């Protein structure tokens, strides 16, 4: 038996094998090597081998002549197929057995061997039904690299780890960690990801395989933020022996089992580091799972509200570019004032494919804000912070920026600005000096830069239309506790008098708020006396005017007039306390969220055709295999499994309504349960809807035969 090195050509049975890396023998041999090509054995046309499966442990000597012909033809074609999916993996393993012997027993570490293994994994692994091929092939790659020494292995394992279809089992992970520990290095993101994957406390989610590139990108960015210097490793005091698991039956009981061992430095991750790492992994899985579920429900939509709302920040650059450009074009028709764009809510919801309605749900409203955030825009009022749903005709303001956490008093700042705008705009317009008072509230020392931008947008919106606020000033005032009302009233008086004049319309606005605050008569009189010092000249309008000289009005302000700085100082001192009071009041004053659309009343016959009798759905017993599904959706799923699919979308919707559940909610709930319980979505497609029955247990699959 002889070995043909890489690129060594040989002619066998009318085939020219140009690439080498094979064993060839003639006649009997003392060593049984399954991959060895015995030139004396019969070979026939490979066409008759079509459809013939190779044995689990194939050997060239024991396969049929036609299968030998198919194997030699594959070798003659450079071990490549135009359509890799057509290749029976038994032929790849037959070739691979020879590489195992060459590396492990004969200690040949030629670079061509490693590169050929990697090429075969990349080309063929995507077409396999199991992980056997990438698992065995990558295991040999690691041993091939590790046996060349720690320095050489340090150069090669990142390349192996980066293979598109690569697989890292726990043994190979020990080799990598040992190499890092020996060199005194920390684990980078790609190694930390494998550590987390193998940790028993890490969640198991198919998002890591369904969308591997997205998961790698997300994990990498979050890992860099959490572990900027890499993951710490703690070298052990003893070496660890790693046993190779051969694919070849000829190496499963070698004369010297030590031939298959690898020795490396033991390394472990400190407990605290491991806990943080697993938490990071779990959070990445949850984030990507929510996005993928939303994406699955949005089949056929070019722009979808829920999908963009669930898009993790790490994926925005690649996924949001198209919708962002579309939104920028859309906003060219919106009203604009400086950096602020204004639009009613309905056109924005329509842009994201949402059906028109008078008032949107809180979930829809929050999704709108989140989707716009994904595209680089913020809105006020933001339902994520104000906890109030949006009405179709409600005007909102859009401005560039990224969302950030807000202080607990942010709503209080909004309330203070809203009350100030109400007072300052009572006479129909803002005075420059009144704007300075509002700017004092916006630029208060307790306001962060991010909140300042939001408050400026909020002020611009209220300046256009005070009805755009989720709660009226009267509601806000009524929500202020009685014992805190005086402080709020006092601040409003300071605002009204900051320019030295309190107009009649401003006075009436104040009286309206005083009434809503529930001030006592004594306090109202006290504030009236305070405001009287800033009033306009009094005129009587109840009786007809007598002829004579006109009563002089208020003395006009000169060009050198400035705001009373003492009142501003007092206002600044009072603002922090009042803002805290208003934060609580705003939370109570803003309207509760619009309820999600309710189900049709029980007992009302649906006006649509259906294969599913409503009574049968209600009465259907819930079997054990779907006992963990939310009970309201179980009867529908039981009936779907009992019926033959696919289901036209109209019939699926009819079945859902007959079960008194919303179709989209049922589709989503069943798939979320299936993803967590069965490992994948059970319902696929929008129209028709199909069941992935292979995910179900035998009891569930046979239900349609007994139902």
C-alpha positions as CSV (number, residue, x, y, z in Angstrom):
1,X,0.0,0.0,0.0
2,X,1.5,3.3,-1.0
3,X,0.5,6.9,-0.4
4,X,0.2,9.4,-3.3
5,X,1.1,12.9,-2.1
6,X,-0.9,16.0,-3.2
7,X,-1.0,16.7,-7.0
8,X,0.3,13.2,-7.8
9,X,-1.5,11.8,-10.9
10,X,-2.4,8.2,-11.5
11,X,-4.4,6.4,-14.2
12,X,-6.8,3.8,-12.9
13,X,-9.5,1.9,-14.9
14,X,-9.8,4.6,-17.7
15,X,-9.9,7.4,-15.0
16,X,-7.1,9.9,-14.5
17,X,-6.9,10.9,-10.8
18,X,-4.9,14.1,-10.8
19,X,-4.9,15.3,-7.2
20,X,-3.3,12.6,-5.1
21,X,-3.9,12.4,-1.3
22,X,-5.0,8.7,-1.6
23,X,-3.7,5.2,-0.8
24,X,-3.3,2.7,-3.6
25,X,-2.6,-1.0,-3.3
26,X,-2.4,-4.1,-5.5
27,X,-3.5,-7.5,-4.2
28,X,-3.6,-8.4,-0.5
29,X,-2.2,-6.1,2.2
30,X,-1.2,-6.6,5.8
31,X,-2.9,-3.4,6.9
32,X,-6.6,-2.9,6.4
33,X,-7.3,0.6,5.2
34,X,-10.9,1.2,4.0
35,X,-9.9,4.0,1.7
36,X,-7.1,2.1,-0.1
37,X,-7.9,1.7,-3.8
38,X,-7.1,-1.9,-4.8
39,X,-6.2,-1.7,-8.5
40,X,-7.1,-5.4,-9.0
41,X,-10.7,-5.0,-8.0
42,X,-13.5,-4.8,-10.7
43,X,-14.8,-1.4,-11.7
44,X,-17.9,-0.7,-13.8
45,X,-19.9,2.2,-15.1
46,X,-21.0,4.6,-12.3
47,X,-24.4,5.0,-13.9
48,X,-25.6,1.8,-12.3
49,X,-24.6,3.1,-8.9
50,X,-27.3,5.8,-8.9
51,X,-29.6,5.4,-6.0
52,X,-27.4,2.8,-4.3
53,X,-26.5,3.8,-0.7
54,X,-23.0,3.1,0.6
55,X,-22.7,1.2,3.8
56,X,-22.4,3.2,7.1
57,X,-18.6,2.4,7.2
58,X,-17.8,2.1,3.6
59,X,-14.6,0.4,2.4
60,X,-13.4,0.4,-1.2
61,X,-12.9,-3.4,-1.1
62,X,-16.5,-4.0,-0.1
63,X,-18.6,-1.6,-2.3
64,X,-20.0,-2.6,-5.6
65,X,-18.0,-2.3,-8.9
66,X,-20.4,0.5,-10.0
67,X,-19.9,2.4,-6.7
68,X,-16.1,2.0,-7.2
69,X,-16.6,3.6,-10.6
70,X,-18.6,6.4,-9.1
71,X,-15.9,7.0,-6.5
72,X,-13.1,7.0,-9.1
73,X,-15.1,9.4,-11.3
74,X,-15.4,11.8,-8.3
75,X,-11.7,11.6,-7.6
76,X,-11.0,12.2,-11.3
77,X,-13.1,15.4,-11.2
78,X,-10.9,16.8,-8.4
79,X,-13.2,15.7,-5.6
80,X,-15.8,18.2,-6.6
81,X,-19.4,18.2,-7.9
82,X,-21.2,20.8,-9.9
83,X,-24.2,20.1,-7.6
84,X,-22.8,19.1,-4.2
85,X,-26.3,18.1,-3.0
86,X,-26.3,15.1,-5.3
87,X,-23.2,13.5,-3.7
88,X,-23.7,10.7,-1.2
89,X,-21.5,11.6,1.8
90,X,-20.3,8.0,2.0
91,X,-17.8,8.8,-0.8
92,X,-16.5,11.8,1.1
93,X,-15.9,9.7,4.2
94,X,-14.3,6.9,2.2
95,X,-11.7,9.5,1.0
96,X,-11.5,11.0,4.5
97,X,-10.5,7.7,6.1
98,X,-7.2,7.9,4.3
99,X,-6.5,11.4,5.5
100,X,-7.1,10.2,9.1
101,X,-4.6,7.5,8.8
102,X,-2.1,9.8,7.1
103,X,-2.3,12.5,9.8
104,X,-2.8,10.4,13.0
105,X,-0.8,7.3,12.3
106,X,1.8,8.4,9.8
107,X,2.1,11.9,11.1
108,X,2.0,13.7,7.8
109,X,1.1,17.3,8.4
110,X,1.4,18.5,4.8
111,X,-0.5,21.8,4.3
112,X,-2.4,20.3,1.3
113,X,-4.1,17.9,3.6
114,X,-5.5,20.6,5.9
115,X,-6.6,22.8,3.0
116,X,-8.4,19.9,1.3
117,X,-10.3,19.0,4.4
118,X,-11.4,22.6,4.8
119,X,-12.5,22.9,1.2
120,X,-14.6,19.7,1.4
121,X,-16.3,21.0,4.6
122,X,-17.1,24.4,3.0
123,X,-18.4,22.8,-0.2
124,X,-20.4,19.8,1.1
125,X,-21.4,20.5,4.7
126,X,-24.3,22.8,3.8
127,X,-26.0,19.9,2.0
128,X,-25.9,17.4,4.8
129,X,-28.7,16.4,7.1
130,X,-26.5,16.0,10.1
131,X,-23.4,17.5,11.7
132,X,-21.3,14.3,11.2
133,X,-19.3,15.5,8.2
134,X,-18.3,19.0,9.6
135,X,-17.8,17.5,13.1
136,X,-15.4,14.7,12.0
137,X,-13.6,16.8,9.4
138,X,-13.0,19.8,11.7
139,X,-11.9,17.5,14.5
140,X,-9.1,16.2,12.2
141,X,-8.2,19.7,11.2
142,X,-7.6,20.7,14.8
143,X,-5.5,17.6,15.5
144,X,-3.6,18.2,12.2
145,X,-2.8,21.8,13.3
146,X,-2.2,21.0,17.0
147,X,0.4,18.4,16.3
148,X,2.5,20.9,14.5
149,X,3.2,22.6,17.8
150,X,1.6,25.3,20.0
151,X,3.0,28.2,17.9
152,X,1.8,26.8,14.6
153,X,-1.6,25.9,16.2
154,X,-2.0,29.5,17.4
155,X,-1.7,30.5,13.7
156,X,-4.1,27.9,12.4
157,X,-7.0,27.6,14.9
158,X,-8.4,31.0,14.1
159,X,-8.5,30.0,10.4
160,X,-10.2,26.7,11.3
161,X,-12.7,28.5,13.6
162,X,-13.6,30.9,10.9
163,X,-14.6,28.3,8.3
164,X,-18.1,29.0,7.1
165,X,-19.4,25.5,7.9
166,X,-17.0,24.8,10.8
167,X,-18.0,22.9,13.9
168,X,-16.2,23.1,17.3
169,X,-16.9,20.3,19.8
170,X,-15.8,20.5,23.4
171,X,-12.6,18.5,22.9
172,X,-11.4,20.9,20.2
173,X,-12.5,23.8,22.4
174,X,-10.1,22.5,25.1
175,X,-7.3,22.5,22.6
176,X,-7.9,26.2,21.8
177,X,-8.3,27.2,25.4
178,X,-5.1,25.3,26.3
179,X,-3.3,27.1,23.5
180,X,-4.5,30.5,24.7
181,X,-3.6,29.7,28.3
182,X,-0.1,28.5,27.4
183,X,0.5,31.8,25.6
184,X,-1.0,33.9,28.4
185,X,-3.7,35.3,26.2
186,X,-7.4,36.0,26.7
187,X,-10.2,34.4,24.7
188,X,-11.5,36.6,21.8
189,X,-15.1,36.8,20.8
190,X,-15.2,33.8,18.4
191,X,-13.8,31.5,21.2
192,X,-16.1,33.0,23.9
193,X,-19.1,32.3,21.6
194,X,-18.1,28.6,21.5
195,X,-17.6,28.6,25.3
196,X,-21.1,30.0,25.8
197,X,-22.6,27.6,23.3
198,X,-21.3,24.6,25.2
199,X,-22.3,26.0,28.7
200,X,-25.1,24.0,30.2
201,X,-26.7,27.2,31.6
202,X,-26.9,28.8,28.1
203,X,-30.2,28.8,26.3
204,X,-30.6,26.6,23.3
205,X,-32.0,28.5,20.4
206,X,-32.1,27.8,16.7
207,X,-31.3,31.4,15.9
208,X,-27.6,30.5,16.1
209,X,-28.1,28.2,13.1
210,X,-31.0,29.8,11.3
211,X,-29.2,33.2,11.1
212,X,-25.6,32.5,12.0
213,X,-24.0,35.6,10.5
214,X,-26.4,37.9,12.2
215,X,-25.8,36.1,15.5
216,X,-22.0,36.3,15.1
217,X,-22.2,40.0,14.4
218,X,-24.5,40.8,17.3
219,X,-22.5,38.6,19.8
220,X,-19.2,40.1,18.6
221,X,-20.3,43.7,19.1
222,X,-21.9,43.1,22.5
223,X,-18.9,41.0,23.6
224,X,-16.5,43.8,22.7
225,X,-18.5,46.2,24.8
226,X,-18.8,43.8,27.8
227,X,-15.3,42.3,27.6
228,X,-13.1,44.9,25.8
229,X,-9.9,43.0,26.7
230,X,-11.3,39.6,26.0
231,X,-12.4,36.8,28.3
232,X,-10.0,36.0,31.2
233,X,-8.7,32.4,31.4
234,X,-7.4,30.7,34.4
235,X,-4.7,28.1,33.7
236,X,-4.9,24.8,35.5
237,X,-2.1,23.0,37.3
238,X,-2.5,19.9,35.2
239,X,-2.5,19.0,31.5
240,X,-5.6,17.5,29.9
241,X,-5.6,14.6,27.5
242,X,-7.9,14.9,24.4
243,X,-8.8,11.6,22.7
244,X,-9.5,11.7,19.0
245,X,-12.7,10.0,17.9
246,X,-12.0,8.4,14.5
247,X,-14.5,8.2,11.7
248,X,-12.6,5.2,10.2
249,X,-13.5,1.8,11.6
250,X,-9.9,0.8,11.0
251,X,-8.7,3.3,13.7
252,X,-11.3,2.6,16.3
253,X,-9.2,0.0,18.0
254,X,-5.6,0.8,17.1
255,X,-2.7,-1.2,18.4
256,X,-1.4,1.9,20.2
257,X,-4.4,4.0,21.3
258,X,-1.9,6.8,22.4
259,X,-1.4,7.5,18.7
260,X,-4.8,9.3,18.7
261,X,-4.2,11.5,21.8
262,X,-3.4,15.2,22.1
263,X,-2.0,16.8,25.3
264,X,-2.7,20.4,26.1
265,X,-2.8,22.8,29.1
266,X,-6.0,22.8,31.1
267,X,-7.7,26.1,31.2
268,X,-11.0,27.3,32.7
269,X,-13.1,30.4,32.9
270,X,-13.5,32.2,36.3
271,X,-17.1,31.7,37.6
272,X,-17.9,35.4,37.5
273,X,-16.7,35.8,34.0
274,X,-18.6,32.7,32.9
275,X,-21.9,34.1,34.4
276,X,-21.5,37.3,32.5
277,X,-20.7,35.5,29.3
278,X,-23.8,33.2,29.6
279,X,-26.0,36.2,30.3
280,X,-24.6,37.9,27.2
281,X,-25.3,34.8,25.1
282,X,-28.8,34.5,26.4
283,X,-29.6,38.1,25.7
284,X,-28.3,37.8,22.1
285,X,-30.5,34.8,21.6
286,X,-33.6,36.6,22.9
287,X,-32.9,39.8,20.8
288,X,-32.4,37.9,17.6
289,X,-35.3,35.5,18.2
290,X,-37.7,38.4,18.6
291,X,-36.5,39.9,15.3
292,X,-36.7,36.6,13.4
293,X,-40.2,36.0,14.7
294,X,-41.4,39.4,13.5
295,X,-39.6,38.9,10.2
296,X,-41.3,35.6,9.7
297,X,-44.7,37.2,10.2
298,X,-43.9,40.0,7.7
299,X,-43.5,37.8,4.6
300,X,-44.3,39.8,1.5
301,X,-44.0,43.3,3.2
302,X,-41.3,45.6,2.0
303,X,-41.4,47.7,5.2
304,X,-42.8,46.2,8.3
305,X,-43.4,48.0,11.6
306,X,-42.9,45.1,14.0
307,X,-39.8,43.8,12.2
308,X,-38.0,47.2,12.3
309,X,-39.1,47.7,15.9
310,X,-37.5,44.3,16.8
311,X,-34.3,44.9,14.7
312,X,-31.2,44.7,17.0
313,X,-29.0,47.8,16.8
314,X,-26.1,45.7,15.6
315,X,-27.9,44.8,12.4
316,X,-29.3,48.2,11.6
317,X,-26.5,49.3,9.2
318,X,-27.2,46.4,6.9
319,X,-30.9,45.8,7.3
320,X,-32.3,49.4,7.7
321,X,-30.5,51.2,4.9
322,X,-33.3,50.7,2.4
323,X,-36.2,51.6,4.6
324,X,-34.3,54.6,6.0
325,X,-33.9,56.0,2.4
326,X,-37.6,55.4,1.8
327,X,-38.5,57.3,5.0
328,X,-36.3,60.2,4.1
329,X,-38.0,60.5,0.8
330,X,-41.4,60.2,2.5
331,X,-40.6,63.1,4.9
332,X,-39.8,65.5,2.1
333,X,-43.5,66.1,1.9
334,X,-44.0,66.7,5.6
335,X,-44.2,70.1,7.3
336,X,-40.8,71.3,8.5
337,X,-39.5,73.9,10.9
338,X,-35.7,73.9,11.2
339,X,-34.6,70.4,12.2
340,X,-38.2,69.3,13.1
341,X,-40.6,67.5,10.8
342,X,-44.3,67.3,11.6
343,X,-46.9,64.7,10.5
344,X,-50.1,63.2,11.8
345,X,-49.7,59.6,12.9
346,X,-51.9,57.9,10.2
347,X,-49.5,58.5,7.2
348,X,-46.6,57.2,9.2
349,X,-48.4,54.0,10.2
350,X,-49.5,53.6,6.6
351,X,-45.8,54.0,5.5
352,X,-45.0,50.9,7.6
353,X,-47.9,48.9,6.2
354,X,-50.3,49.2,9.2
355,X,-54.0,49.3,8.5
356,X,-55.8,52.6,9.1
357,X,-57.8,53.0,12.3
358,X,-58.9,55.9,14.5
359,X,-56.7,55.2,17.4
360,X,-53.7,52.8,17.4
361,X,-52.9,50.3,20.2
362,X,-50.1,51.1,22.6
363,X,-48.1,48.2,21.1
364,X,-48.5,49.6,17.6
365,X,-47.6,53.1,18.9
366,X,-44.5,51.9,20.6
367,X,-43.5,49.8,17.6
368,X,-43.8,53.0,15.5
369,X,-41.4,54.8,17.8
370,X,-39.0,51.8,17.9
371,X,-39.1,51.4,14.1
372,X,-38.4,55.1,13.5
373,X,-35.6,54.8,16.1
374,X,-34.2,52.0,14.0
375,X,-34.1,54.3,11.0
376,X,-32.4,57.1,13.0
377,X,-35.5,59.2,13.9
378,X,-37.1,60.0,17.2
379,X,-40.6,61.3,17.9
380,X,-42.5,63.3,20.5
381,X,-44.7,62.4,22.2
382,X,-42.9,59.0,22.3
383,X,-45.3,56.2,23.4
384,X,-42.4,54.3,24.8
385,X,-41.9,57.1,27.4
386,X,-45.3,58.8,27.6
387,X,-47.2,55.4,27.8
388,X,-50.0,56.8,25.6
389,X,-51.2,55.4,22.3
390,X,-51.4,57.6,19.2
391,X,-54.5,58.7,17.4
392,X,-54.6,58.8,13.6
393,X,-55.1,62.5,13.4
394,X,-52.7,63.4,16.2
395,X,-49.7,65.4,15.1
396,X,-46.3,64.3,16.1
397,X,-42.8,65.8,15.7
398,X,-39.9,63.8,14.2
399,X,-36.3,64.7,14.6
400,X,-32.9,63.0,14.0
401,X,-31.2,61.2,16.8
402,X,-30.8,58.0,18.7
403,X,-32.9,56.9,21.7
404,X,-31.3,56.9,25.1
405,X,-32.4,56.3,28.7
406,X,-34.4,59.1,30.3
407,X,-34.4,60.3,33.8
408,X,-37.4,59.5,36.1
409,X,-38.3,63.2,35.9
410,X,-38.4,63.5,32.1
411,X,-42.2,63.5,32.1
412,X,-42.1,66.2,34.7
413,X,-40.0,68.4,32.4
414,X,-42.5,67.7,29.6
415,X,-45.4,68.7,31.9
416,X,-43.6,71.9,33.0
417,X,-42.9,72.9,29.4
418,X,-46.5,72.1,28.5
419,X,-47.9,74.3,31.3
420,X,-45.5,77.1,30.4
421,X,-46.5,77.0,26.7
422,X,-50.2,77.0,27.7
423,X,-49.6,80.2,29.8
424,X,-47.2,81.9,27.4
425,X,-49.4,81.1,24.3
426,X,-52.7,82.1,26.0
427,X,-52.8,85.4,24.1
428,X,-52.2,83.7,20.7
429,X,-48.4,83.9,20.3
430,X,-45.1,83.7,22.1
431,X,-43.2,86.7,23.2
432,X,-39.4,86.5,22.8
433,X,-39.1,87.0,26.6
434,X,-41.6,84.2,27.2
435,X,-39.6,81.9,25.0
436,X,-36.6,82.7,27.2
437,X,-38.6,81.4,30.2
438,X,-39.5,78.2,28.4
439,X,-35.8,77.9,27.3
440,X,-34.9,78.1,31.0
441,X,-37.1,75.0,31.6
442,X,-35.6,73.2,28.6
443,X,-32.0,74.0,29.5
444,X,-32.4,73.4,33.2
445,X,-29.3,72.0,34.9
446,X,-31.1,68.7,35.6
447,X,-31.8,68.1,31.9
448,X,-29.4,65.8,30.0
449,X,-28.3,66.6,26.5
450,X,-30.5,63.9,25.0
451,X,-33.6,65.0,27.0
452,X,-32.9,68.6,26.0
453,X,-33.2,67.6,22.3
454,X,-36.5,65.9,23.1
455,X,-37.8,68.9,25.0
456,X,-37.0,71.3,22.2
457,X,-38.9,69.1,19.8
458,X,-41.8,68.9,22.4
459,X,-41.8,72.7,22.6
460,X,-41.9,73.1,18.8
461,X,-44.8,70.6,18.6
462,X,-46.8,72.4,21.4
463,X,-46.1,75.7,19.7
464,X,-47.9,74.4,16.6
465,X,-50.7,72.5,18.3
466,X,-51.2,72.0,22.1
467,X,-53.8,69.4,21.4
468,X,-51.0,67.1,20.2
469,X,-50.0,66.4,23.9
470,X,-51.3,63.1,25.3
471,X,-52.8,64.8,28.3
472,X,-54.4,68.3,28.6
473,X,-53.1,70.8,31.1
474,X,-56.3,70.5,33.0
475,X,-55.7,66.7,33.4
476,X,-52.2,67.3,34.5
477,X,-53.2,69.9,37.1
478,X,-56.0,67.6,38.4
479,X,-53.5,64.8,38.9
480,X,-51.2,67.0,41.2
481,X,-51.7,66.1,44.8
482,X,-53.5,68.7,46.9
483,X,-50.5,69.3,49.2
484,X,-48.3,70.0,46.1
485,X,-50.7,72.2,44.2
486,X,-49.3,75.5,45.8
487,X,-45.8,74.8,44.5
488,X,-47.0,74.2,41.0
489,X,-49.2,77.4,41.0
490,X,-46.4,79.4,42.4
491,X,-44.1,78.3,39.5
492,X,-46.7,79.2,36.9
493,X,-47.1,82.6,38.4
494,X,-43.4,83.2,38.1
495,X,-43.6,82.1,34.4
496,X,-46.5,84.4,33.6
497,X,-44.9,87.4,35.3
498,X,-41.3,86.8,34.0
499,X,-41.8,89.5,31.3
500,X,-43.3,92.0,33.8
501,X,-46.8,91.8,32.3
502,X,-49.6,89.3,32.9
503,X,-52.2,89.8,30.2
504,X,-55.9,89.1,30.7
505,X,-55.7,86.0,28.6
506,X,-52.8,84.7,30.6
507,X,-54.7,85.5,33.8
508,X,-57.7,83.5,32.6
509,X,-55.4,80.6,31.7
510,X,-53.9,80.7,35.2
511,X,-57.4,80.8,36.7
512,X,-58.3,77.7,34.7
513,X,-55.3,75.8,36.0
514,X,-55.8,77.1,39.6
515,X,-59.3,75.6,39.5
516,X,-58.0,72.3,38.2
517,X,-55.3,72.3,40.9
518,X,-58.1,72.6,43.5
519,X,-56.5,75.6,45.3
520,X,-58.4,77.0,48.3
521,X,-60.1,80.3,48.0
522,X,-57.5,81.9,50.3
523,X,-54.6,80.7,48.1
524,X,-56.4,81.8,44.9
525,X,-56.8,85.3,46.4
526,X,-53.2,85.4,47.4
527,X,-52.0,84.5,43.9
528,X,-54.5,87.1,42.5
529,X,-52.9,89.8,44.6
530,X,-49.5,88.8,43.4
531,X,-50.6,88.8,39.7
532,X,-52.4,92.1,40.1
533,X,-49.0,93.8,40.3
534,X,-48.2,92.8,36.7
535,X,-51.7,93.4,35.2
536,X,-52.6,95.4,32.1
537,X,-54.6,98.6,32.6
538,X,-58.1,97.6,33.8
539,X,-61.1,98.4,31.5
540,X,-64.8,97.7,32.0
541,X,-66.4,95.9,29.2
542,X,-69.7,95.0,30.8
543,X,-71.2,98.5,30.1
544,X,-71.2,100.7,26.9
545,X,-68.3,103.1,26.8
546,X,-68.9,106.8,27.5
547,X,-67.5,109.3,25.0
548,X,-64.3,110.9,26.3
549,X,-60.6,110.4,26.3
550,X,-59.4,106.7,26.0
551,X,-58.1,105.0,29.0
552,X,-54.3,104.6,28.6
553,X,-53.1,101.0,28.1
554,X,-50.1,99.3,29.6
555,X,-46.8,101.1,29.2
556,X,-45.1,99.6,26.2
557,X,-41.8,97.9,26.9
558,X,-38.8,99.7,25.5
559,X,-36.1,98.0,23.4
560,X,-33.9,97.7,26.5
561,X,-36.5,95.7,28.5
562,X,-35.2,92.6,30.0
563,X,-36.7,89.8,32.0
564,X,-36.7,90.2,35.8
565,X,-33.7,88.2,36.7
566,X,-34.7,87.9,40.3
567,X,-37.9,86.2,39.2
568,X,-35.9,84.0,36.9
569,X,-33.7,83.0,39.9
570,X,-36.7,82.2,42.0
571,X,-38.2,80.2,39.1
572,X,-35.0,78.2,38.7
573,X,-35.0,77.4,42.4
574,X,-38.6,76.2,42.3
575,X,-38.3,74.2,39.1
576,X,-36.7,71.1,40.3
577,X,-39.3,70.5,43.0
578,X,-42.2,71.2,40.7
579,X,-40.7,68.9,37.9
580,X,-40.7,66.0,40.4
581,X,-44.3,66.7,41.3
582,X,-45.3,66.9,37.7
583,X,-43.5,63.6,36.9
584,X,-45.9,61.8,39.1
585,X,-48.9,63.8,37.9
586,X,-48.0,63.3,34.2
587,X,-47.8,59.5,34.6
588,X,-51.3,59.5,36.2
589,X,-52.8,62.1,33.8
590,X,-51.8,60.6,30.5
591,X,-54.6,58.4,29.0
592,X,-54.4,54.6,29.4
593,X,-53.4,52.6,26.3
594,X,-55.9,51.7,23.7
595,X,-56.8,48.1,24.2
596,X,-55.8,45.6,21.6
597,X,-58.6,44.6,19.2
598,X,-61.0,42.4,21.0
599,X,-62.1,39.0,19.7
600,X,-65.6,38.7,18.2
601,X,-68.3,38.0,20.9
602,X,-68.7,34.4,21.8
603,X,-71.7,32.8,20.2
604,X,-71.8,35.1,17.2
605,X,-71.7,33.0,14.1
606,X,-68.9,34.1,11.8
607,X,-70.0,35.2,8.3
608,X,-67.4,33.1,6.4
609,X,-67.0,29.6,5.1
610,X,-65.0,27.2,7.3
611,X,-64.1,23.6,7.4
612,X,-63.9,23.8,11.2
613,X,-67.1,23.6,13.2
614,X,-66.8,26.2,16.1
615,X,-68.4,23.8,18.5
616,X,-65.8,21.1,17.7
617,X,-63.0,23.6,18.3
618,X,-64.3,24.6,21.7
619,X,-65.0,21.0,22.8
620,X,-61.7,19.6,21.5
621,X,-59.7,17.9,24.2
622,X,-56.2,19.3,24.6
623,X,-53.7,16.4,24.3
624,X,-50.5,16.2,26.3
625,X,-48.2,17.0,23.3
626,X,-49.4,20.6,23.3
627,X,-50.3,21.0,26.9
628,X,-47.7,23.9,27.3
629,X,-49.3,25.9,24.6
630,X,-51.4,28.8,25.9
631,X,-54.8,27.2,26.3
632,X,-56.7,29.7,24.2
633,X,-54.7,28.5,21.1
634,X,-54.7,24.8,21.8
635,X,-58.1,23.9,20.2
636,X,-57.1,25.6,17.0
637,X,-53.7,23.8,16.8
638,X,-55.4,20.4,17.6
639,X,-57.8,21.0,14.7
640,X,-55.1,22.2,12.3
641,X,-53.0,19.0,13.0
642,X,-56.1,16.9,12.5
643,X,-56.9,18.4,9.1
644,X,-54.8,18.0,5.9
645,X,-52.8,21.0,4.9
646,X,-51.9,23.3,3.3
647,X,-54.7,25.7,4.5
648,X,-55.6,28.7,2.3
649,X,-55.1,31.8,4.4
650,X,-58.8,32.6,4.3
651,X,-59.6,29.2,5.8
652,X,-56.9,29.5,8.4
653,X,-58.3,32.9,9.4
654,X,-61.8,31.5,9.6
655,X,-60.6,28.6,11.8
656,X,-58.9,31.0,14.1
657,X,-62.0,33.3,14.4
658,X,-64.1,30.2,15.0
659,X,-61.9,29.4,17.9
660,X,-62.4,33.0,19.2
661,X,-58.7,34.0,18.7
662,X,-57.2,36.6,16.3
663,X,-55.6,34.9,13.3
664,X,-52.3,36.8,13.4
665,X,-52.0,36.4,17.2
666,X,-52.7,32.7,16.9
667,X,-50.1,32.3,14.1
668,X,-47.5,34.1,16.2
669,X,-48.3,32.3,19.5
670,X,-48.2,28.8,18.0
671,X,-44.9,29.5,16.3
672,X,-43.4,31.0,19.5
673,X,-44.4,28.0,21.4
674,X,-43.1,25.6,18.7
675,X,-39.8,27.5,18.5
676,X,-39.3,27.1,22.2
677,X,-40.7,23.6,22.5
678,X,-40.0,21.9,19.2
679,X,-37.0,23.8,18.0
680,X,-38.5,25.5,14.9
681,X,-41.6,27.3,13.6
682,X,-44.5,24.9,13.2
683,X,-46.5,27.1,10.8
684,X,-44.8,28.3,7.6
685,X,-46.0,30.4,4.8
686,X,-48.6,33.2,4.6
687,X,-50.9,31.9,1.9
688,X,-51.3,29.0,2.1
689,X,-50.3,28.1,5.7
690,X,-48.5,24.8,6.1
691,X,-47.5,22.6,9.0
692,X,-44.0,21.3,9.5
693,X,-45.4,18.0,10.8
694,X,-41.9,16.4,11.1
695,X,-41.4,18.5,14.2
696,X,-44.4,16.9,16.0
697,X,-44.3,13.8,18.1
698,X,-45.6,10.5,16.8
699,X,-48.8,10.9,18.8
700,X,-49.4,14.3,17.4
701,X,-48.7,13.2,13.8
702,X,-51.1,10.3,14.0
703,X,-53.9,12.5,15.4
704,X,-55.2,13.2,11.9
705,X,-55.8,9.5,11.4
706,X,-57.9,9.1,14.6
707,X,-59.6,12.5,14.9
